[in-house]
Amino acid sequence: MALRVDERADEFTVVDQFENGVTWIAHPDETMQRASHALTIDGDVWVIDPVDADGLDELLGEYGDVTGVVVLLDRHTRDAAAIANRHEVPVFLPESFDDITGNDLEAPVARFRDELSTTGLEAHTVVENRFWKEVALYNPDDGTLVVPESVGTVEYFCAGSEPLGVHPMQRPMPPQEALGGFAPDRILVGHGPGVHSNASEALEDALATSRRRMPRVYAGTLWRALPF
């Protein structure tokens, strides 16, 4: 598996702050709007799918000590190893990510299945095939759902004014079975800011209308790609 190493950003933008966490975008001007998160559980900070940036450690320090760095999508290794090594903690990987090892990440690796360590964060498989392995985390204590790829809030995920959209490649077959049972109070995504109000309704609508709104999403993607 080819893993990409990102360049550390000179700056980052905090796009969401809430009682138990924070979301930042390390390259604010990029189209993909890769979002990274930190969640605080019992005073421990868990960093999720991170892109590194100057000044990031100071931000994380406001929430506590980093206990682990988590990768929820097999191609979101991003800067997990660099941050984990800096804080002398492991990178936590779902057991299904068996094609990623500590040698690939150049960092100590710990595995988890149904729960992230002893955090109480539930791990739920969203996609698992040879091309795409994705796990969501859910905190039943505060209703936070972290979905790294299957849904997002950036323009190229959404049709029109949708607050949340299904990944363009999944719109023909949205992950209804994997995500349809959640009624979250907050959704954190891998691309774009999170959804912090009416999150349950936004998720239900995104899944239910995924196919119907598919032509509008694809037309918008084509229009943005035109050279003018």
Number of C-alpha atoms within 10 A of each C-alpha: 8 7 13 11 14 13 12 14 16 11 14 18 14 16 15 16 13 10 9 15 18 21 25 26 28 24 21 18 10 9 12 15 20 23 27 26 27 25 23 20 18 9 13 16 23 23 27 26 24 27 28 25 20 12 12 16 15 9 13 20 11 9 20 16 15 23 19 24 29 28 23 26 23 23 19 21 25 22 21 27 25 21 24 24 15 10 15 15 18 21 28 23 24 25 13 17 19 10 9 19 15 13 9 13 19 14 19 16 20 19 16 15 15 14 15 21 14 9 13 15 19 18 19 18 17 22 17 13 8 6 8 13 18 23 26 23 23 22 18 13 8 12 16 23 26 23 24 26 23 25 29 29 23 22 22 22 26 26 22 13 8 15 22 28 29 30 22 20 12 15 24 14 11 22 18 15 10 14 20 15 10 14 18 23 17 21 27 27 26 29 25 25 23 27 23 15 13 14 22 21 14 19 23 17 15 25 21 15 15 24 17 11 19 20 13 13 24 17 13 16 16 11 11 11 9 7 5 5
